[in-house]
């Protein structure tokens, strides 16, 4: 009995330890990234709200964000405790007397920024070691109290781990002052590098989450002020615009996407997002537009060692249809020309809408799992892969250099909705039939009388 009791206690302790490990793994901290030369567009589009980014997911994001053959400098501002509630409690919507004024300004004015509300604490603890192993750059530890010791050697890249002063959080006033001092350190270091013309990628995060008492009224009033910066910066993202040849002030074509990727022959990936929408290293001079047809031409040079020039053409038409008594536009074909020769042709006539509208689709590409599938119209097109996220285009009736109301590729009656409606109809029919059977049940109108002689049934041979 004693042995069985000991074994049961061991099992119970193991179970409790597993629960504790699971609870600790849920600890998460916010992470803010900004860069003077990098593009963070489309890095976290696949992460849903409430998702805690694990160590592997964080490494994948950082791999695409900072790994580069060009020498750059990396800044890691590491605080002892931080949580999203710190921003909602102490951030001021006006941006005046807020302890995160410099951080908010850096997120707005940097070339690109990214806000990750929840990152696993275990990923942050091993972040500096991961950066050193991945980038092969020396780690320079700097005390935030004495940033004058920060010396940047521009001849080689470095990883600076700036340890911000700890937050004692004795009361609300002292906490606000401590966060304000850390914010001043972040602003001083980052702006000093910018004034020297030194490009860098910066991260602001903490080792563990903080506990901030937030009342329901305050949470409703502030509404995640710092998190709204990311949405504001996305509104400033300017789409590609093509002006009319006769009047350079009139925009006739607008094109927008958050992720624009091509793969040639399945082995040569090309990310055109930054060249198209950020650095604007794209030539659209070959584009043309009229009242009946339009062509958006995107020309790139020196993308890879094997591709010297690449041109992507979107061919669109505008026609009048008697059935609807109005004009409709269609995107008929997408042509890809490599090194001045036509390589691939795709048929995309499913992209259409009223001529006064634009067209939007969350995913457009060569896979049949996307909202709009590019159908190969030539043998060479089978060797190309195209992925365009948040695709939006308009080639007719553009007003005030802005997209019109978008005709979305996602219809109201999706396959999932149809399945739900059909299943509900079948269940409703079964329920109706069952109720009908129950209502029409009848009882016997004649019963055997015990006083009468029993019923005899003659049996014949």
SEKOL-294975 format. One record per residue (C-alpha): x, y, z. Coordinates in steps of 0.25 Angstrom, whole numbers, padded with zeros to 4 digits, always signed. Each point is the difference from the previous one (the first is absolute). Example, Ala and Ser with C-alpha at 12.3 -4.5 7.8 and 13.67 -1.06 7.14 Angstrom:
BEGIN
+0049-0018+0031;+0006+0014-0002;
% end
This chain:
BEGIN
+0000+0000+0000;+0011+0010+0004;+0007-0003-0014;-0013+0002-0008;-0002+0013+0008;+0014+0005-0003;-0002-0003-0015;-0013+0007+0000;+0007+0012+0007;+0011+0000-0011;-0010+0000-0011;-0008+0011+0006;+0013+0009+0002;+0004-0003-0015;-0014+0004-0004;+0001+0013+0008;+0014+0003-0006;-0006-0002-0014;-0011+0010+0003;+0010+0010+0006;+0009-0001-0012;-0013+0002-0009;-0004+0012+0008;+0014+0006-0001;+0001-0002-0015;-0012+0009-0001;+0008+0012+0005;+0002+0010-0011;+0005+0014-0003;-0002+0010-0011;+0011+0002-0010;+0002+0013-0009;+0008+0000-0012;+0004+0012-0009;+0011+0001-0011;+0006+0011-0008;+0003-0009-0013;-0008-0013+0002;-0015-0003-0004;-0009-0007+0010;-0012-0001-0009;-0007-0013+0000;+0009-0007+0011;-0011-0002+0010;-0013+0000-0009;-0002-0015+0003;+0000+0002+0015;-0014+0001+0005;-0004+0009+0012;+0003-0006+0014;+0011-0009-0006;+0012-0001+0009;+0013+0000-0009;+0009-0012+0003;+0015+0000-0001;+0000-0007-0013;-0010+0010-0006;+0008+0011+0005;+0012-0005-0006;-0006-0001-0013;-0005+0014+0000;+0013+0005+0004;+0007-0008-0010;-0008+0007-0011;+0001+0014+0007;+0015+0001+0003;+0008-0010-0007;+0008+0007-0011;+0013-0001-0006;+0002+0015+0001;+0006+0005+0013;-0010+0006+0009;-0001+0002+0015;-0011-0006+0009;-0005+0006+0013;-0007-0008+0011;-0006+0009+0010;-0003-0010+0012;-0008+0004+0012;-0003-0009+0012;-0015+0001+0000;-0010+0005-0011;-0014-0003-0004;-0011+0005-0010;-0007+0005+0012;+0012+0010+0002;-0004+0007-0013;-0015+0000+0003;+0002+0006+0014;+0011+0010-0002;+0000+0004-0015;-0007+0013-0003;-0008+0001-0013;+0005+0014-0003;+0014-0005+0002;+0005+0012+0009;+0002-0005+0014;+0001-0015-0003;+0012-0008+0004;+0000-0007-0013;+0001+0013-0009;+0013-0004-0006;-0004-0014-0003;-0013+0005-0007;+0008+0010-0008;+0010-0011-0005;-0011-0009-0004;-0006+0011-0008;+0012+0006-0007;+0008-0013-0002;+0000-0006-0014;-0007-0012+0005;-0005-0005+0014;-0007-0012+0006;-0007-0002+0013;-0001-0014+0006;-0010+0001+0012;+0004-0014+0005;+0013-0007-0001;+0004-0012+0009;+0010+0004+0011;+0008-0012-0002;+0003+0006-0014;+0004+0013+0005;+0010-0006+0010;+0008-0007-0011;-0002+0011-0010;+0015+0006+0001;+0006-0014-0001;-0009-0003-0012;+0005+0013-0007;+0014-0003+0003;-0001-0014-0006;-0008+0004-0012;+0007+0013-0004;+0014-0003+0005;+0002+0014+0005;+0006+0004+0013;-0009+0003+0012;+0002+0013+0007;-0006+0001+0014;-0003+0015+0003;-0006+0005+0014;-0012+0009-0003;+0005+0009+0011;+0012+0004-0007;-0003+0000-0015;+0013+0009-0002;+0008-0013-0001;-0008-0004-0012;+0011+0001-0011;-0004-0005-0014;+0010-0005-0010;-0006+0002-0013;+0010-0009-0007;-0007-0012+0005;-0013-0004+0005;-0004-0001+0015;-0011-0005+0009;-0002+0010+0011;-0008-0006+0012;-0004+0012+0008;-0004-0003+0014;-0010+0010+0005;-0001+0004+0015;-0010-0009+0007;-0014+0004+0004;-0003-0001+0015;-0014+0003-0002;-0002+0005+0014;-0012+0009-0004;-0006+0006-0012;+0008+0013+0000;+0013-0007+0001;-0003-0010-0010;-0004+0011-0010;+0014+0007+0003;+0007-0013-0002;-0006-0003-0013;+0002+0014-0005;+0015-0001+0003;+0001-0013-0008;-0007+0007-0011;+0010+0011+0000;+0011-0010-0001;-0006-0006-0012;-0003+0013-0007;+0014+0005+0003;+0007-0013-0005;-0008-0001-0013;+0000+0014-0004;+0015+0001+0002;+0002-0011-0010;-0009+0006-0009;+0007+0013+0000;+0013-0007-0003;-0006-0007-0012;+0001-0014+0006;-0011-0009-0004;-0005-0010+0010;-0012-0009+0005;-0005+0002+0014;-0008-0008+0009;-0007+0004+0013;-0005-0011+0009;+0002-0006+0015;+0004-0013+0007;-0013-0002+0007;-0014+0006+0000;-0004+0011+0010;-0012+0000+0009;-0008+0013-0003;-0014+0002+0007;-0009+0006-0011;-0014+0004+0003;-0011-0003-0010;-0002+0015-0002;+0014+0003-0003;+0001-0012-0009;-0012+0005-0008;+0005+0014-0001;+0014-0003-0005;-0003-0011-0010;+0014-0005-0002;+0006+0013-0004;+0014-0005-0004;-0006-0012-0008;-0008+0010-0008;+0013+0006-0006;+0002-0013-0009;-0014+0003-0006;+0003+0015-0002;+0014-0004-0007;-0007-0009-0009;-0010+0011-0005;+0013+0008-0004;+0004-0012-0009;-0001+0007-0014;-0004-0010-0012;+0006+0001-0013;-0007+0010-0009;+0001+0002-0015;-0003+0014-0006;-0007+0003-0013;+0010+0002-0011;-0007+0013-0004;-0001+0005+0014;+0010-0004+0010;-0009+0005+0011;-0011-0010-0003;+0001-0014+0006;-0005-0010-0009;+0005-0013+0007;+0002-0004+0015;+0006-0013+0005;+0002-0004+0014;+0005-0013+0007;+0006-0003+0013;+0008-0012-0005;+0005-0002-0014;+0008-0013-0003;+0004-0007-0012;+0008-0013-0002;+0006-0004-0013;+0002-0014-0003;-0003-0004+0014;+0014+0004+0005;+0002+0015-0002;-0009+0008+0010;-0002+0014-0002;-0006+0010+0010;-0005+0012-0007;-0008+0007+0011;+0011+0009+0005;+0005+0004-0015;-0015+0002-0004;-0006+0008+0012;+0011+0004+0009;+0013+0004-0007;-0008+0002-0013;+0011-0007-0009;-0010-0003-0010;-0002+0006-0014;-0015+0002-0004;+0003+0009-0013;-0005-0011-0009;-0014+0000+0006;-0011+0006-0008;-0015+0002+0003;-0012+0005-0008;-0015-0001+0002;-0001-0014-0006;+0013-0007+0004;+0012+0002+0009;+0013-0007+0003;+0008+0001+0013;+0015-0003-0003;+0010-0002+0011;+0014-0001-0004;+0011-0005+0009;+0015-0001-0003;+0012-0008+0007;-0009-0008+0009;+0008-0013+0000;+0013-0005-0006;-0008-0008-0011;-0011+0011-0003;+0005+0013-0005;-0013+0006-0003;-0015-0004+0004;-0013+0007-0005;-0014-0004+0005;-0012+0005-0008;-0014+0001+0005;-0009+0001-0012;-0014+0006+0003;-0013+0003-0009;-0012+0008+0003;-0013-0004-0008;-0015+0003+0000;-0009-0011+0003;-0015+0000-0004;-0004-0010+0011;+0004+0009+0011;-0001+0013-0008;+0013+0005+0005;+0015+0000-0002;+0009-0011+0006;+0015-0002+0001;+0007-0013-0001;+0015-0003+0003;+0002-0010-0012;+0014-0004+0000;+0013+0001+0008;+0013-0001-0008;+0014-0002+0005;+0011+0004-0009;+0014-0005+0004;+0012+0007-0006;-0008+0006-0011;-0007-0013-0004;-0014-0004+0003;+0001-0011+0010;-0013-0003+0007;-0015+0004-0003;-0011-0002+0010;-0015+0001-0002;-0007+0007+0011;-0014+0004-0005;-0006-0003+0013;+0005+0014+0005;-0011+0009-0004;-0010+0011+0005;-0008+0012-0003;+0009+0011-0007;-0002+0010+0011;+0006-0010+0010;+0013-0006+0004;+0003-0015+0002;+0005-0006+0013;+0004-0014+0004;+0008-0005+0012;+0008-0010-0008;+0003-0001-0015;+0009-0010-0006;+0003-0013-0007;-0005-0009+0011;-0015-0004-0001;-0001+0002+0015;+0000+0015-0002;-0012+0009-0002;+0004+0003-0015;+0008-0010-0007;+0010+0003-0012;-0003-0010-0010;+0012-0003-0009;-0003+0003-0015;+0014-0004-0005;+0009-0011+0002;+0011+0009+0007;-0010+0005+0010;+0000-0014+0007;+0014+0003+0005;-0004+0013+0007;-0006+0002+0014;-0007+0013+0003;-0005+0004+0014;-0006+0014+0002;-0006+0003+0014;-0011+0011+0002;-0001+0002-0015;-0007+0013-0005;-0001+0006-0013;-0007+0011-0008;+0002+0004-0014;-0013+0009-0003;-0007+0011+0006;+0011+0003+0010;-0004+0013+0008;+0009+0008+0010;+0011-0010-0001;-0007-0010+0009;-0007-0014-0002;-0015+0000-0002;-0009-0010+0007;+0006-0014-0002;-0007-0011-0006;+0006-0012+0009;+0003-0014-0006;-0007-0006+0013;-0014-0001-0003;-0011-0001+0011;-0004-0015-0003;+0014-0006+0002;+0001-0016-0001;+0000+0000+0015;-0013+0008+0001;-0006-0009-0011;+0004-0013+0008;-0006+0006+0013;-0013+0004-0007;-0002-0014-0007;+0003-0007+0013;-0010+0008+0008;-0010-0002-0011;+0002-0015+0001;-0001+0000+0015;-0013+0009-0001;-0006-0010-0009;+0003-0012+0009;-0006+0008+0012;-0012+0004-0008;-0002-0015-0004;+0001-0005+0015;-0010+0011+0005;-0009-0004-0011;+0001-0015+0004;-0002+0003+0015;-0013+0009-0003;-0006-0011-0009;+0002-0011+0010;-0014-0007+0003;-0004-0009+0011;-0009-0013-0001;-0015+0003+0000;-0003-0015+0004;+0005-0008+0012;-0002-0014+0005;-0011-0001+0011;+0004-0009+0012;-0014-0005+0002;-0002-0005-0014;+0005-0013-0004;+0014+0000-0005;+0002+0001-0015;+0002-0013-0007;+0007-0001-0013;-0003-0013-0007;+0012-0007-0006;-0002-0008-0013;+0009-0011-0005;
% end
